[in-house]
Amino acid sequence: MYNRFNEYRVMWILVLFDLPTETKKERKAASVFRTNLLKDGFTMFQFSIYLRCCPSRENAEVHIKRVKQLLPETGKVGILMVTDKQFGLMEIFYSKKPTDVPAGPQQLSLF
């Protein structure tokens, strides 16, 4: 049986950015960008890395399109899409202590 929420279909979007914050205008633009990522369901992974879990590649592409519309005038932004399987292979450390990979959202199935 085909499981539509398997580890190869579920996608993670990582938005990595380095935005200038020298002027008040640049700080405001960076803040607006981060706030809009949060409004679109992204969570902060690190200071300049936000991530979001999506149930499919098609859904991920919708959110990537939204991020592209939010891009600030200046700065560098990278968008990376990986499968849930690839994301689960990430090793995360806090200082030298290993920590768990963030869990994806719980999926509710209605029959």
Secondary structure, DSSP 8 states (H G I E B T S, - for coil): ---TT-TTT-EEEEEEEE---SSHHHHHHHHHHHHHHHHTT-EEEETTEEEEEESSHHHHHHHHHHHHHH--SSSEEEEEEEEHHHHHT--EEETTEEE------------
